[in-house]
Amino acid sequence: MPEEDLVELKFRLYDGSDIGPFQYSPTSTVATLKERIVAEWPKDKKIAPKSATDIKLINAGKILENNKTVGQCRVPFGELPKAVITMHVVVQPSLTKAKTEKKVDEVPRKHICSCTIM
């Protein structure tokens, strides 16, 4: 594929640091991007994804779907040639993990009912 067709992307993490930039074909899927992010994730971060399903990618205010391609996700307004597109990365742990942690941290509550008759 000619180099001018490649899209250059970098991924902004929660603390403002970046992963990338890397060049991708416009036919690459969002799922492929997520797998690369997990592989390139800095080891010194407190919050880290365990798998690609723990990551949400946001571009131009929209959460990107795994089956979309890079070409479909590009924002058409004012694209500059050779510009690097920044996508934001949100790490969201899987739902089962969040439920288990909640049960451990949760203190048993006592049901107390009070009535006042006047």
CNS distance restraints for C-alpha pairs under 8 A (distance, minus, plus):
assign (resid   1 and name CA) (resid   5 and name CA) 7.09 0.50 0.50
assign (resid   1 and name CA) (resid   6 and name CA) 7.91 0.50 0.50
assign (resid   2 and name CA) (resid   6 and name CA) 7.36 0.50 0.50
assign (resid   4 and name CA) (resid  82 and name CA) 7.94 0.50 0.50
assign (resid   5 and name CA) (resid  25 and name CA) 7.00 0.50 0.50
assign (resid   5 and name CA) (resid  26 and name CA) 7.33 0.50 0.50
assign (resid   6 and name CA) (resid  23 and name CA) 5.90 0.50 0.50
assign (resid   6 and name CA) (resid  24 and name CA) 5.43 0.50 0.50
assign (resid   6 and name CA) (resid  25 and name CA) 4.89 0.50 0.50
assign (resid   6 and name CA) (resid  26 and name CA) 6.46 0.50 0.50
assign (resid   7 and name CA) (resid  23 and name CA) 5.43 0.50 0.50
assign (resid   7 and name CA) (resid  24 and name CA) 5.19 0.50 0.50
assign (resid   7 and name CA) (resid  25 and name CA) 6.15 0.50 0.50
assign (resid   7 and name CA) (resid  26 and name CA) 6.39 0.50 0.50
assign (resid   7 and name CA) (resid  70 and name CA) 7.81 0.50 0.50
assign (resid   7 and name CA) (resid  82 and name CA) 7.92 0.50 0.50
assign (resid   7 and name CA) (resid  84 and name CA) 7.65 0.50 0.50
assign (resid   7 and name CA) (resid  85 and name CA) 7.91 0.50 0.50
assign (resid   8 and name CA) (resid  21 and name CA) 6.23 0.50 0.50
assign (resid   8 and name CA) (resid  22 and name CA) 5.55 0.50 0.50
assign (resid   8 and name CA) (resid  23 and name CA) 4.34 0.50 0.50
assign (resid   8 and name CA) (resid  24 and name CA) 6.30 0.50 0.50
assign (resid   8 and name CA) (resid  82 and name CA) 7.39 0.50 0.50
assign (resid   8 and name CA) (resid  83 and name CA) 7.04 0.50 0.50
assign (resid   8 and name CA) (resid  84 and name CA) 5.02 0.50 0.50
assign (resid   8 and name CA) (resid  85 and name CA) 6.25 0.50 0.50
assign (resid   9 and name CA) (resid  20 and name CA) 6.90 0.50 0.50
assign (resid   9 and name CA) (resid  21 and name CA) 5.15 0.50 0.50
assign (resid   9 and name CA) (resid  22 and name CA) 5.45 0.50 0.50
assign (resid   9 and name CA) (resid  23 and name CA) 6.26 0.50 0.50
assign (resid   9 and name CA) (resid  24 and name CA) 7.41 0.50 0.50
assign (resid   9 and name CA) (resid  84 and name CA) 5.46 0.50 0.50
assign (resid   9 and name CA) (resid  85 and name CA) 4.81 0.50 0.50
assign (resid   9 and name CA) (resid  86 and name CA) 5.89 0.50 0.50
assign (resid   9 and name CA) (resid  87 and name CA) 7.21 0.50 0.50
assign (resid  10 and name CA) (resid  18 and name CA) 6.52 0.50 0.50
assign (resid  10 and name CA) (resid  19 and name CA) 5.79 0.50 0.50
assign (resid  10 and name CA) (resid  20 and name CA) 4.59 0.50 0.50
assign (resid  10 and name CA) (resid  21 and name CA) 4.15 0.50 0.50
assign (resid  10 and name CA) (resid  22 and name CA) 6.37 0.50 0.50
assign (resid  10 and name CA) (resid  84 and name CA) 6.86 0.50 0.50
assign (resid  10 and name CA) (resid  85 and name CA) 6.30 0.50 0.50
assign (resid  10 and name CA) (resid  86 and name CA) 5.00 0.50 0.50
assign (resid  10 and name CA) (resid  87 and name CA) 6.33 0.50 0.50
assign (resid  11 and name CA) (resid  18 and name CA) 5.39 0.50 0.50
assign (resid  11 and name CA) (resid  19 and name CA) 5.08 0.50 0.50
assign (resid  11 and name CA) (resid  20 and name CA) 6.39 0.50 0.50
assign (resid  11 and name CA) (resid  21 and name CA) 7.41 0.50 0.50
assign (resid  11 and name CA) (resid  37 and name CA) 7.87 0.50 0.50
assign (resid  11 and name CA) (resid  86 and name CA) 5.69 0.50 0.50
assign (resid  11 and name CA) (resid  87 and name CA) 4.92 0.50 0.50
assign (resid  11 and name CA) (resid  88 and name CA) 5.65 0.50 0.50
assign (resid  11 and name CA) (resid  89 and name CA) 6.31 0.50 0.50
assign (resid  12 and name CA) (resid  16 and name CA) 6.00 0.50 0.50
assign (resid  12 and name CA) (resid  17 and name CA) 5.89 0.50 0.50
assign (resid  12 and name CA) (resid  18 and name CA) 4.53 0.50 0.50
assign (resid  12 and name CA) (resid  19 and name CA) 6.59 0.50 0.50
assign (resid  12 and name CA) (resid  86 and name CA) 6.63 0.50 0.50
assign (resid  12 and name CA) (resid  87 and name CA) 6.09 0.50 0.50
assign (resid  12 and name CA) (resid  88 and name CA) 4.77 0.50 0.50
assign (resid  12 and name CA) (resid  89 and name CA) 5.91 0.50 0.50
assign (resid  13 and name CA) (resid  17 and name CA) 5.49 0.50 0.50
assign (resid  13 and name CA) (resid  18 and name CA) 5.88 0.50 0.50
assign (resid  13 and name CA) (resid  19 and name CA) 7.58 0.50 0.50
assign (resid  13 and name CA) (resid  88 and name CA) 6.36 0.50 0.50
assign (resid  13 and name CA) (resid  89 and name CA) 5.34 0.50 0.50
assign (resid  13 and name CA) (resid  90 and name CA) 7.16 0.50 0.50
assign (resid  14 and name CA) (resid  88 and name CA) 7.99 0.50 0.50
assign (resid  14 and name CA) (resid  89 and name CA) 6.95 0.50 0.50
assign (resid  14 and name CA) (resid  90 and name CA) 6.79 0.50 0.50
assign (resid  19 and name CA) (resid  37 and name CA) 7.32 0.50 0.50
assign (resid  19 and name CA) (resid  40 and name CA) 7.07 0.50 0.50
assign (resid  19 and name CA) (resid  41 and name CA) 7.32 0.50 0.50
assign (resid  21 and name CA) (resid  84 and name CA) 7.24 0.50 0.50
assign (resid  24 and name CA) (resid  28 and name CA) 6.49 0.50 0.50
assign (resid  24 and name CA) (resid  70 and name CA) 7.75 0.50 0.50
assign (resid  25 and name CA) (resid  70 and name CA) 7.34 0.50 0.50
assign (resid  26 and name CA) (resid  69 and name CA) 6.46 0.50 0.50
assign (resid  26 and name CA) (resid  70 and name CA) 4.86 0.50 0.50
assign (resid  26 and name CA) (resid  71 and name CA) 4.30 0.50 0.50
assign (resid  26 and name CA) (resid  72 and name CA) 7.85 0.50 0.50
assign (resid  27 and name CA) (resid  69 and name CA) 5.34 0.50 0.50
assign (resid  27 and name CA) (resid  70 and name CA) 6.12 0.50 0.50
assign (resid  27 and name CA) (resid  71 and name CA) 6.26 0.50 0.50
assign (resid  28 and name CA) (resid  32 and name CA) 6.52 0.50 0.50
assign (resid  28 and name CA) (resid  33 and name CA) 7.65 0.50 0.50
assign (resid  28 and name CA) (resid  69 and name CA) 5.35 0.50 0.50
assign (resid  28 and name CA) (resid  70 and name CA) 5.69 0.50 0.50
assign (resid  28 and name CA) (resid  71 and name CA) 7.93 0.50 0.50
assign (resid  29 and name CA) (resid  33 and name CA) 6.69 0.50 0.50
assign (resid  29 and name CA) (resid  66 and name CA) 6.54 0.50 0.50
assign (resid  29 and name CA) (resid  67 and name CA) 6.02 0.50 0.50
assign (resid  29 and name CA) (resid  68 and name CA) 5.60 0.50 0.50
assign (resid  29 and name CA) (resid  69 and name CA) 4.19 0.50 0.50
assign (resid  29 and name CA) (resid  70 and name CA) 5.99 0.50 0.50
assign (resid  30 and name CA) (resid  34 and name CA) 6.31 0.50 0.50
assign (resid  30 and name CA) (resid  64 and name CA) 6.97 0.50 0.50
assign (resid  30 and name CA) (resid  65 and name CA) 6.64 0.50 0.50
assign (resid  30 and name CA) (resid  66 and name CA) 4.72 0.50 0.50
assign (resid  30 and name CA) (resid  67 and name CA) 6.41 0.50 0.50
assign (resid  30 and name CA) (resid  68 and name CA) 5.92 0.50 0.50
assign (resid  30 and name CA) (resid  69 and name CA) 5.97 0.50 0.50
assign (resid  30 and name CA) (resid  70 and name CA) 6.60 0.50 0.50
assign (resid  31 and name CA) (resid  35 and name CA) 6.36 0.50 0.50
assign (resid  31 and name CA) (resid  52 and name CA) 7.31 0.50 0.50
assign (resid  31 and name CA) (resid  66 and name CA) 4.66 0.50 0.50
assign (resid  31 and name CA) (resid  67 and name CA) 6.82 0.50 0.50
assign (resid  32 and name CA) (resid  36 and name CA) 6.38 0.50 0.50
assign (resid  33 and name CA) (resid  37 and name CA) 6.27 0.50 0.50
assign (resid  34 and name CA) (resid  38 and name CA) 6.33 0.50 0.50
assign (resid  34 and name CA) (resid  52 and name CA) 5.21 0.50 0.50
assign (resid  34 and name CA) (resid  55 and name CA) 6.71 0.50 0.50
assign (resid  34 and name CA) (resid  57 and name CA) 7.76 0.50 0.50
assign (resid  35 and name CA) (resid  39 and name CA) 6.31 0.50 0.50
assign (resid  35 and name CA) (resid  51 and name CA) 7.57 0.50 0.50
assign (resid  35 and name CA) (resid  52 and name CA) 5.38 0.50 0.50
assign (resid  36 and name CA) (resid  40 and name CA) 6.09 0.50 0.50
assign (resid  37 and name CA) (resid  41 and name CA) 5.77 0.50 0.50
assign (resid  37 and name CA) (resid  52 and name CA) 7.91 0.50 0.50
assign (resid  38 and name CA) (resid  49 and name CA) 6.52 0.50 0.50
assign (resid  38 and name CA) (resid  50 and name CA) 7.47 0.50 0.50
assign (resid  38 and name CA) (resid  51 and name CA) 6.50 0.50 0.50
assign (resid  38 and name CA) (resid  52 and name CA) 6.30 0.50 0.50
assign (resid  41 and name CA) (resid  48 and name CA) 7.30 0.50 0.50
assign (resid  47 and name CA) (resid  91 and name CA) 7.52 0.50 0.50
assign (resid  48 and name CA) (resid  91 and name CA) 7.07 0.50 0.50
assign (resid  49 and name CA) (resid  54 and name CA) 5.47 0.50 0.50
assign (resid  49 and name CA) (resid  55 and name CA) 6.66 0.50 0.50
assign (resid  49 and name CA) (resid  91 and name CA) 6.08 0.50 0.50
assign (resid  49 and name CA) (resid  92 and name CA) 7.65 0.50 0.50
assign (resid  49 and name CA) (resid  93 and name CA) 7.04 0.50 0.50
assign (resid  50 and name CA) (resid  54 and name CA) 6.66 0.50 0.50
assign (resid  51 and name CA) (resid  55 and name CA) 7.59 0.50 0.50
assign (resid  53 and name CA) (resid  94 and name CA) 7.46 0.50 0.50
assign (resid  54 and name CA) (resid  91 and name CA) 5.66 0.50 0.50
assign (resid  54 and name CA) (resid  92 and name CA) 5.03 0.50 0.50
assign (resid  54 and name CA) (resid  93 and name CA) 5.12 0.50 0.50
assign (resid  54 and name CA) (resid  94 and name CA) 5.94 0.50 0.50
assign (resid  55 and name CA) (resid  89 and name CA) 6.65 0.50 0.50
assign (resid  55 and name CA) (resid  90 and name CA) 5.72 0.50 0.50
assign (resid  55 and name CA) (resid  91 and name CA) 4.77 0.50 0.50
assign (resid  55 and name CA) (resid  92 and name CA) 6.00 0.50 0.50
assign (resid  56 and name CA) (resid  63 and name CA) 6.61 0.50 0.50
assign (resid  56 and name CA) (resid  64 and name CA) 7.24 0.50 0.50
assign (resid  56 and name CA) (resid  89 and name CA) 5.88 0.50 0.50
assign (resid  56 and name CA) (resid  90 and name CA) 5.10 0.50 0.50
assign (resid  56 and name CA) (resid  91 and name CA) 6.46 0.50 0.50
assign (resid  56 and name CA) (resid  92 and name CA) 7.26 0.50 0.50
assign (resid  57 and name CA) (resid  63 and name CA) 5.73 0.50 0.50
assign (resid  57 and name CA) (resid  64 and name CA) 5.63 0.50 0.50
assign (resid  57 and name CA) (resid  87 and name CA) 6.41 0.50 0.50
assign (resid  57 and name CA) (resid  88 and name CA) 5.73 0.50 0.50
assign (resid  57 and name CA) (resid  89 and name CA) 4.93 0.50 0.50
assign (resid  57 and name CA) (resid  90 and name CA) 6.47 0.50 0.50
assign (resid  58 and name CA) (resid  62 and name CA) 5.31 0.50 0.50
assign (resid  58 and name CA) (resid  63 and name CA) 4.54 0.50 0.50
assign (resid  58 and name CA) (resid  64 and name CA) 5.94 0.50 0.50
assign (resid  58 and name CA) (resid  87 and name CA) 5.63 0.50 0.50
assign (resid  58 and name CA) (resid  88 and name CA) 5.01 0.50 0.50
assign (resid  58 and name CA) (resid  89 and name CA) 6.47 0.50 0.50
assign (resid  58 and name CA) (resid  90 and name CA) 7.81 0.50 0.50
assign (resid  59 and name CA) (resid  63 and name CA) 6.70 0.50 0.50
assign (resid  59 and name CA) (resid  64 and name CA) 7.06 0.50 0.50
assign (resid  59 and name CA) (resid  73 and name CA) 7.43 0.50 0.50
assign (resid  59 and name CA) (resid  86 and name CA) 7.38 0.50 0.50
assign (resid  59 and name CA) (resid  87 and name CA) 5.03 0.50 0.50
assign (resid  59 and name CA) (resid  88 and name CA) 6.53 0.50 0.50
assign (resid  60 and name CA) (resid  75 and name CA) 7.06 0.50 0.50
assign (resid  64 and name CA) (resid  68 and name CA) 7.18 0.50 0.50
assign (resid  64 and name CA) (resid  73 and name CA) 7.26 0.50 0.50
assign (resid  68 and name CA) (resid  72 and name CA) 6.29 0.50 0.50
assign (resid  68 and name CA) (resid  73 and name CA) 7.00 0.50 0.50
assign (resid  69 and name CA) (resid  73 and name CA) 6.44 0.50 0.50
assign (resid  70 and name CA) (resid  74 and name CA) 6.40 0.50 0.50
assign (resid  75 and name CA) (resid  79 and name CA) 7.46 0.50 0.50
assign (resid  79 and name CA) (resid  83 and name CA) 7.35 0.50 0.50
assign (resid  93 and name CA) (resid  97 and name CA) 6.76 0.50 0.50
assign (resid  93 and name CA) (resid  98 and name CA) 6.82 0.50 0.50
assign (resid  94 and name CA) (resid  98 and name CA) 6.61 0.50 0.50
assign (resid  95 and name CA) (resid  99 and name CA) 6.27 0.50 0.50
assign (resid  96 and name CA) (resid 100 and name CA) 6.32 0.50 0.50
assign (resid  97 and name CA) (resid 101 and name CA) 6.25 0.50 0.50
assign (resid  98 and name CA) (resid 102 and name CA) 6.16 0.50 0.50
assign (resid  99 and name CA) (resid 103 and name CA) 6.39 0.50 0.50
assign (resid 100 and name CA) (resid 104 and name CA) 6.52 0.50 0.50
assign (resid 101 and name CA) (resid 105 and name CA) 6.27 0.50 0.50
assign (resid 102 and name CA) (resid 106 and name CA) 5.82 0.50 0.50
